[in-house]
Amino acid sequence: MTTRRRGSNSGSIIKWPQKVAHRRLREWYIWKEAN
């Protein structure tokens, strides 16, 4: 099942603390809107 391997790859991102992910997403959105 190759899909399982892909899921583990995306799982590393989920391993991040939710607060950090939210901050990165917010900064990315603001940067995109600013540009």
N, C-alpha and C positions, 0 to 999 in steps of 0.2 A: 504493500500500500504506500505509494509515493506521497499520497496526500497527507499521511500521518507525519512523514518527515517534514513536509512544508509546514504543518501545524506547529511542530516543535520549534521551527525557525521563528515563526511569528510569536510563539510563546515567550521568547526571550524579551520581546518588547513589553509584553504584559508583566514580565517580572519587575520591570521598573516600578518604583513607588508611584501610585496614582497621582500624587501631588506634583511630582516632577513631570509626568506626562501631560498633566493639565497645563502646567506652566509653559512647557515647550509648545503645546498646541496653541495656547493663547499668544505667545510671542510670534509664532509662525503666522497666525491669522493677522495679527496687527502689522507684521512686516509686509505681508502680501497686500493688505489694504493700503498701507502707506505707499507702496510702489505702484 
